[in-house]
């Protein structure tokens, strides 16, 4: 496994986190950002919820990274 494959894996993981819908998926399972306030953000679950919302906040750079990855894959094969 090369470095490029590792970067593609991280990009796919970020895409998976970016498409999670709060109303349909996160809130019914108790993963809403509003539920984690104060000291509860220090827990593992609180940090994962923070990561999900950080990835969702960075959607435009994620789209650009996807476009760059597609172009590189088209050029290099």
Backbone as XML, in Angstrom:
<?xml version="1.0"?>
<chain id="A" units="angstrom">
  <residue number="1" name="UNK">
    <atom name="N" x="0.853" y="-1.173" z="0.000"/>
    <atom name="CA" x="0.000" y="0.000" z="0.000"/>
    <atom name="C" x="0.899" y="1.236" z="0.000"/>
  </residue>
  <residue number="2" name="UNK">
    <atom name="N" x="0.692" y="2.069" z="-0.957"/>
    <atom name="CA" x="1.501" y="3.264" z="-1.075"/>
    <atom name="C" x="0.886" y="4.455" z="-0.358"/>
  </residue>
  <residue number="3" name="UNK">
    <atom name="N" x="1.641" y="5.530" z="-0.377"/>
    <atom name="CA" x="1.191" y="6.760" z="0.274"/>
    <atom name="C" x="-0.061" y="7.319" z="-0.395"/>
  </residue>
  <residue number="4" name="UNK">
    <atom name="N" x="-0.129" y="7.224" z="-1.722"/>
    <atom name="CA" x="-1.289" y="7.731" z="-2.457"/>
    <atom name="C" x="-2.550" y="6.956" z="-2.075"/>
  </residue>
  <residue number="5" name="UNK">
    <atom name="N" x="-2.441" y="5.652" z="-1.922"/>
    <atom name="CA" x="-3.586" y="4.832" z="-1.526"/>
    <atom name="C" x="-4.050" y="5.193" z="-0.111"/>
  </residue>
  <residue number="6" name="UNK">
    <atom name="N" x="-3.097" y="5.507" z="0.756"/>
    <atom name="CA" x="-3.445" y="5.928" z="2.112"/>
    <atom name="C" x="-4.193" y="7.258" z="2.099"/>
  </residue>
  <residue number="7" name="UNK">
    <atom name="N" x="-3.732" y="8.189" z="1.278"/>
    <atom name="CA" x="-4.424" y="9.475" z="1.154"/>
    <atom name="C" x="-5.824" y="9.298" z="0.575"/>
  </residue>
  <residue number="8" name="UNK">
    <atom name="N" x="-5.976" y="8.409" z="-0.395"/>
    <atom name="CA" x="-7.300" y="8.132" z="-0.955"/>
    <atom name="C" x="-8.224" y="7.530" z="0.097"/>
  </residue>
  <residue number="9" name="UNK">
    <atom name="N" x="-7.683" y="6.683" z="0.943"/>
    <atom name="CA" x="-8.477" y="6.095" z="2.016"/>
    <atom name="C" x="-8.976" y="7.147" z="2.995"/>
  </residue>
  <residue number="10" name="UNK">
    <atom name="N" x="-8.099" y="8.082" z="3.373"/>
    <atom name="CA" x="-8.516" y="9.170" z="4.254"/>
    <atom name="C" x="-9.562" y="10.058" z="3.586"/>
  </residue>
  <residue number="11" name="UNK">
    <atom name="N" x="-9.409" y="10.285" z="2.287"/>
    <atom name="CA" x="-10.385" y="11.088" z="1.550"/>
    <atom name="C" x="-11.744" y="10.396" z="1.504"/>
  </residue>
  <residue number="12" name="UNK">
    <atom name="N" x="-11.741" y="9.092" z="1.278"/>
    <atom name="CA" x="-13.003" y="8.346" z="1.293"/>
    <atom name="C" x="-13.656" y="8.359" z="2.673"/>
  </residue>
  <residue number="13" name="UNK">
    <atom name="N" x="-12.848" y="8.248" z="3.719"/>
    <atom name="CA" x="-13.379" y="8.313" z="5.083"/>
    <atom name="C" x="-13.973" y="9.690" z="5.374"/>
  </residue>
  <residue number="14" name="UNK">
    <atom name="N" x="-13.296" y="10.756" z="4.929"/>
    <atom name="CA" x="-13.813" y="12.112" z="5.115"/>
    <atom name="C" x="-15.114" y="12.304" z="4.341"/>
  </residue>
  <residue number="15" name="UNK">
    <atom name="N" x="-15.206" y="11.730" z="3.138"/>
    <atom name="CA" x="-16.448" y="11.802" z="2.372"/>
    <atom name="C" x="-17.582" y="11.097" z="3.107"/>
  </residue>
  <residue number="16" name="UNK">
    <atom name="N" x="-17.275" y="9.963" z="3.705"/>
    <atom name="CA" x="-18.301" y="9.223" z="4.448"/>
    <atom name="C" x="-18.804" y="10.024" z="5.639"/>
  </residue>
  <residue number="17" name="UNK">
    <atom name="N" x="-17.920" y="10.718" z="6.324"/>
    <atom name="CA" x="-18.344" y="11.536" z="7.461"/>
    <atom name="C" x="-19.110" y="12.777" z="7.014"/>
  </residue>
  <residue number="18" name="UNK">
    <atom name="N" x="-18.763" y="13.309" z="5.861"/>
    <atom name="CA" x="-19.380" y="14.546" z="5.386"/>
    <atom name="C" x="-20.832" y="14.360" z="4.967"/>
  </residue>
  <residue number="19" name="UNK">
    <atom name="N" x="-21.218" y="13.155" z="4.590"/>
    <atom name="CA" x="-22.580" y="12.967" z="4.094"/>
    <atom name="C" x="-23.558" y="12.524" z="5.177"/>
  </residue>
  <residue number="20" name="UNK">
    <atom name="N" x="-23.093" y="12.370" z="6.415"/>
    <atom name="CA" x="-23.999" y="11.965" z="7.483"/>
    <atom name="C" x="-24.974" y="13.100" z="7.786"/>
  </residue>
  <residue number="21" name="UNK">
    <atom name="N" x="-26.248" y="12.791" z="7.783"/>
    <atom name="CA" x="-27.292" y="13.767" z="8.041"/>
    <atom name="C" x="-27.619" y="13.780" z="9.529"/>
  </residue>
  <residue number="22" name="UNK">
    <atom name="N" x="-27.633" y="14.970" z="10.129"/>
    <atom name="CA" x="-27.879" y="15.056" z="11.565"/>
    <atom name="C" x="-29.305" y="14.647" z="11.925"/>
  </residue>
  <residue number="23" name="UNK">
    <atom name="N" x="-30.285" y="15.102" z="11.159"/>
    <atom name="CA" x="-31.675" y="14.817" z="11.505"/>
    <atom name="C" x="-32.029" y="13.344" z="11.326"/>
  </residue>
  <residue number="24" name="UNK">
    <atom name="N" x="-31.520" y="12.730" z="10.284"/>
    <atom name="CA" x="-31.887" y="11.343" z="10.000"/>
    <atom name="C" x="-31.010" y="10.320" z="10.691"/>
  </residue>
  <residue number="25" name="UNK">
    <atom name="N" x="-29.741" y="10.617" z="10.858"/>
    <atom name="CA" x="-28.821" y="9.601" z="11.347"/>
    <atom name="C" x="-28.241" y="9.911" z="12.726"/>
  </residue>
  <residue number="26" name="UNK">
    <atom name="N" x="-27.739" y="11.106" z="12.921"/>
    <atom name="CA" x="-26.993" y="11.398" z="14.140"/>
    <atom name="C" x="-27.877" y="11.624" z="15.360"/>
  </residue>
  <residue number="27" name="UNK">
    <atom name="N" x="-28.902" y="12.446" z="15.253"/>
    <atom name="CA" x="-29.753" y="12.764" z="16.403"/>
    <atom name="C" x="-30.485" y="11.562" z="16.981"/>
  </residue>
  <residue number="28" name="UNK">
    <atom name="N" x="-31.098" y="10.690" z="16.164"/>
    <atom name="CA" x="-31.776" y="9.532" z="16.763"/>
    <atom name="C" x="-30.839" y="8.593" z="17.526"/>
  </residue>
  <residue number="29" name="UNK">
    <atom name="N" x="-29.567" y="8.625" z="17.239"/>
    <atom name="CA" x="-28.610" y="7.746" z="17.908"/>
    <atom name="C" x="-27.872" y="8.442" z="19.051"/>
  </residue>
  <residue number="30" name="UNK">
    <atom name="N" x="-28.246" y="9.689" z="19.343"/>
    <atom name="CA" x="-27.609" y="10.416" z="20.430"/>
    <atom name="C" x="-26.273" y="11.025" z="20.078"/>
  </residue>
  <residue number="31" name="UNK">
    <atom name="N" x="-26.024" y="11.269" z="18.797"/>
    <atom name="CA" x="-24.757" y="11.832" z="18.358"/>
    <atom name="C" x="-24.908" y="13.278" z="17.893"/>
  </residue>
  <residue number="32" name="UNK">
    <atom name="N" x="-25.888" y="13.984" z="18.412"/>
    <atom name="CA" x="-26.113" y="15.372" z="18.029"/>
    <atom name="C" x="-25.082" y="16.276" z="18.698"/>
  </residue>
  <residue number="33" name="UNK">
    <atom name="N" x="-24.703" y="17.339" z="18.019"/>
    <atom name="CA" x="-23.710" y="18.261" z="18.550"/>
    <atom name="C" x="-24.260" y="19.024" z="19.749"/>
  </residue>
  <residue number="34" name="UNK">
    <atom name="N" x="-25.583" y="19.237" z="19.781"/>
    <atom name="CA" x="-26.196" y="19.960" z="20.885"/>
    <atom name="C" x="-26.145" y="19.179" z="22.196"/>
  </residue>
  <residue number="35" name="UNK">
    <atom name="N" x="-26.062" y="17.870" z="22.122"/>
    <atom name="CA" x="-26.039" y="17.047" z="23.329"/>
    <atom name="C" x="-24.701" y="17.086" z="24.043"/>
  </residue>
  <residue number="36" name="UNK">
    <atom name="N" x="-23.661" y="17.515" z="23.348"/>
    <atom name="CA" x="-22.332" y="17.535" z="23.937"/>
    <atom name="C" x="-21.937" y="18.967" z="24.249"/>
  </residue>
  <residue number="37" name="UNK">
    <atom name="N" x="-22.088" y="19.325" z="25.510"/>
    <atom name="CA" x="-21.710" y="20.664" z="25.944"/>
    <atom name="C" x="-20.878" y="20.540" z="27.214"/>
  </residue>
  <residue number="38" name="UNK">
    <atom name="N" x="-20.007" y="21.481" z="27.403"/>
    <atom name="CA" x="-19.196" y="21.481" z="28.610"/>
    <atom name="C" x="-18.157" y="20.383" z="28.633"/>
  </residue>
  <residue number="39" name="UNK">
    <atom name="N" x="-18.147" y="19.610" z="29.707"/>
    <atom name="CA" x="-17.136" y="18.591" z="29.907"/>
    <atom name="C" x="-17.354" y="17.323" z="29.112"/>
  </residue>
  <residue number="40" name="UNK">
    <atom name="N" x="-18.513" y="17.146" z="28.534"/>
    <atom name="CA" x="-18.789" y="15.910" z="27.790"/>
    <atom name="C" x="-18.051" y="15.863" z="26.455"/>
  </residue>
  <residue number="41" name="UNK">
    <atom name="N" x="-17.508" y="16.971" z="26.011"/>
    <atom name="CA" x="-16.756" y="16.982" z="24.746"/>
    <atom name="C" x="-15.403" y="16.309" z="24.891"/>
  </residue>
  <residue number="42" name="UNK">
    <atom name="N" x="-14.978" y="16.086" z="26.111"/>
    <atom name="CA" x="-13.684" y="15.448" z="26.342"/>
    <atom name="C" x="-13.752" y="13.941" z="26.136"/>
  </residue>
  <residue number="43" name="UNK">
    <atom name="N" x="-14.944" y="13.378" z="26.142"/>
    <atom name="CA" x="-15.075" y="11.934" z="25.977"/>
    <atom name="C" x="-14.784" y="11.542" z="24.526"/>
  </residue>
  <residue number="44" name="UNK">
    <atom name="N" x="-14.591" y="10.248" z="24.309"/>
    <atom name="CA" x="-14.320" y="9.755" z="22.958"/>
    <atom name="C" x="-15.501" y="10.029" z="22.039"/>
  </residue>
  <residue number="45" name="UNK">
    <atom name="N" x="-16.704" y="9.805" z="22.534"/>
    <atom name="CA" x="-17.899" y="10.049" z="21.725"/>
    <atom name="C" x="-18.025" y="11.537" z="21.378"/>
  </residue>
  <residue number="46" name="UNK">
    <atom name="N" x="-17.726" y="12.408" z="22.336"/>
    <atom name="CA" x="-17.766" y="13.842" z="22.079"/>
    <atom name="C" x="-16.741" y="14.277" z="21.053"/>
  </residue>
  <residue number="47" name="UNK">
    <atom name="N" x="-15.560" y="13.669" z="21.094"/>
    <atom name="CA" x="-14.528" y="14.007" z="20.121"/>
    <atom name="C" x="-14.892" y="13.494" z="18.730"/>
  </residue>
  <residue number="48" name="UNK">
    <atom name="N" x="-15.528" y="12.327" z="18.652"/>
    <atom name="CA" x="-15.972" y="11.818" z="17.353"/>
    <atom name="C" x="-17.057" y="12.704" z="16.755"/>
  </residue>
  <residue number="49" name="UNK">
    <atom name="N" x="-17.987" y="13.164" z="17.602"/>
    <atom name="CA" x="-19.025" y="14.074" z="17.111"/>
    <atom name="C" x="-18.394" y="15.377" z="16.633"/>
  </residue>
  <residue number="50" name="UNK">
    <atom name="N" x="-17.402" y="15.869" z="17.350"/>
    <atom name="CA" x="-16.681" y="17.067" z="16.908"/>
    <atom name="C" x="-15.973" y="16.864" z="15.585"/>
  </residue>
  <residue number="51" name="UNK">
    <atom name="N" x="-15.387" y="15.681" z="15.386"/>
    <atom name="CA" x="-14.734" y="15.363" z="14.122"/>
    <atom name="C" x="-15.735" y="15.328" z="12.978"/>
  </residue>
  <residue number="52" name="UNK">
    <atom name="N" x="-16.898" y="14.733" z="13.215"/>
    <atom name="CA" x="-17.935" y="14.670" z="12.180"/>
    <atom name="C" x="-18.366" y="16.072" z="11.769"/>
  </residue>
  <residue number="53" name="UNK">
    <atom name="N" x="-18.591" y="16.941" z="12.741"/>
    <atom name="CA" x="-19.023" y="18.295" z="12.416"/>
    <atom name="C" x="-17.906" y="19.128" z="11.792"/>
  </residue>
  <residue number="54" name="UNK">
    <atom name="N" x="-16.665" y="18.864" z="12.155"/>
    <atom name="CA" x="-15.549" y="19.576" z="11.519"/>
    <atom name="C" x="-15.433" y="19.196" z="10.051"/>
  </residue>
  <residue number="55" name="UNK">
    <atom name="N" x="-15.612" y="17.917" z="9.748"/>
    <atom name="CA" x="-15.552" y="17.461" z="8.353"/>
    <atom name="C" x="-16.725" y="18.032" z="7.567"/>
  </residue>
  <residue number="56" name="UNK">
    <atom name="N" x="-17.899" y="18.086" z="8.185"/>
    <atom name="CA" x="-19.056" y="18.640" z="7.489"/>
    <atom name="C" x="-18.896" y="20.135" z="7.253"/>
  </residue>
  <residue number="57" name="UNK">
    <atom name="N" x="-18.193" y="20.807" z="8.139"/>
    <atom name="CA" x="-17.944" y="22.237" z="7.977"/>
    <atom name="C" x="-16.979" y="22.501" z="6.815"/>
  </residue>
  <residue number="58" name="UNK">
    <atom name="N" x="-16.077" y="21.578" z="6.548"/>
    <atom name="CA" x="-15.051" y="21.748" z="5.518"/>
    <atom name="C" x="-15.454" y="21.069" z="4.206"/>
  </residue>
  <residue number="59" name="UNK">
    <atom name="N" x="-16.691" y="21.178" z="3.816"/>
    <atom name="CA" x="-17.167" y="20.500" z="2.606"/>
    <atom name="C" x="-16.575" y="21.071" z="1.324"/>
  </residue>
  <residue number="60" name="UNK">
    <atom name="N" x="-16.408" y="22.376" z="1.238"/>
    <atom name="CA" x="-15.882" y="22.978" z="0.003"/>
    <atom name="C" x="-14.442" y="22.530" z="-0.255"/>
  </residue>
  <residue number="61" name="UNK">
    <atom name="N" x="-13.544" y="22.564" z="0.739"/>
    <atom name="CA" x="-12.204" y="22.018" z="0.472"/>
    <atom name="C" x="-12.241" y="20.519" z="0.163"/>
  </residue>
  <residue number="62" name="UNK">
    <atom name="N" x="-13.181" y="19.807" z="0.752"/>
    <atom name="CA" x="-13.314" y="18.380" z="0.473"/>
    <atom name="C" x="-13.740" y="18.135" z="-0.971"/>
  </residue>
  <residue number="63" name="UNK">
    <atom name="N" x="-14.609" y="18.976" z="-1.479"/>
    <atom name="CA" x="-15.017" y="18.876" z="-2.886"/>
    <atom name="C" x="-13.820" y="19.137" z="-3.800"/>
  </residue>
  <residue number="64" name="UNK">
    <atom name="N" x="-13.023" y="20.139" z="-3.459"/>
    <atom name="CA" x="-11.835" y="20.442" z="-4.260"/>
    <atom name="C" x="-10.828" y="19.288" z="-4.232"/>
  </residue>
  <residue number="65" name="UNK">
    <atom name="N" x="-10.637" y="18.677" z="-3.071"/>
    <atom name="CA" x="-9.744" y="17.524" z="-2.988"/>
    <atom name="C" x="-10.268" y="16.356" z="-3.806"/>
  </residue>
  <residue number="66" name="UNK">
    <atom name="N" x="-11.575" y="16.164" z="-3.834"/>
    <atom name="CA" x="-12.155" y="15.112" z="-4.662"/>
    <atom name="C" x="-11.918" y="15.374" z="-6.147"/>
  </residue>
  <residue number="67" name="UNK">
    <atom name="N" x="-12.071" y="16.617" z="-6.560"/>
    <atom name="CA" x="-11.849" y="16.976" z="-7.962"/>
    <atom name="C" x="-10.387" y="16.744" z="-8.343"/>
  </residue>
  <residue number="68" name="UNK">
    <atom name="N" x="-9.470" y="17.156" z="-7.470"/>
    <atom name="CA" x="-8.043" y="16.948" z="-7.742"/>
    <atom name="C" x="-7.722" y="15.458" z="-7.831"/>
  </residue>
  <residue number="69" name="UNK">
    <atom name="N" x="-8.300" y="14.673" z="-6.931"/>
    <atom name="CA" x="-8.052" y="13.227" z="-6.945"/>
    <atom name="C" x="-8.595" y="12.595" z="-8.218"/>
  </residue>
  <residue number="70" name="UNK">
    <atom name="N" x="-9.754" y="13.015" z="-8.648"/>
    <atom name="CA" x="-10.337" y="12.479" z="-9.898"/>
    <atom name="C" x="-9.457" y="12.816" z="-11.087"/>
  </residue>
  <residue number="71" name="UNK">
    <atom name="N" x="-8.992" y="14.063" z="-11.150"/>
    <atom name="CA" x="-8.144" y="14.474" z="-12.264"/>
    <atom name="C" x="-6.835" y="13.696" z="-12.278"/>
  </residue>
  <residue number="72" name="UNK">
    <atom name="N" x="-6.227" y="13.521" z="-11.109"/>
    <atom name="CA" x="-4.972" y="12.763" z="-11.039"/>
    <atom name="C" x="-5.203" y="11.316" z="-11.461"/>
  </residue>
  <residue number="73" name="UNK">
    <atom name="N" x="-6.310" y="10.723" z="-11.033"/>
    <atom name="CA" x="-6.606" y="9.333" z="-11.414"/>
    <atom name="C" x="-6.874" y="9.223" z="-12.923"/>
  </residue>
  <residue number="74" name="UNK">
    <atom name="N" x="-7.503" y="10.222" z="-13.505"/>
    <atom name="CA" x="-7.739" y="10.189" z="-14.947"/>
    <atom name="C" x="-6.441" y="10.330" z="-15.733"/>
  </residue>
  <residue number="75" name="UNK">
    <atom name="N" x="-5.534" y="11.156" z="-15.261"/>
    <atom name="CA" x="-4.280" y="11.379" z="-15.965"/>
    <atom name="C" x="-3.337" y="10.193" z="-15.800"/>
  </residue>
  <residue number="76" name="UNK">
    <atom name="N" x="-3.215" y="9.683" z="-14.592"/>
    <atom name="CA" x="-2.229" y="8.626" z="-14.333"/>
    <atom name="C" x="-2.777" y="7.225" z="-14.544"/>
  </residue>
  <residue number="77" name="UNK">
    <atom name="N" x="-4.078" y="7.090" z="-14.537"/>
    <atom name="CA" x="-4.650" y="5.772" z="-14.815"/>
    <atom name="C" x="-4.980" y="4.974" z="-13.653"/>
  </residue>
</chain>
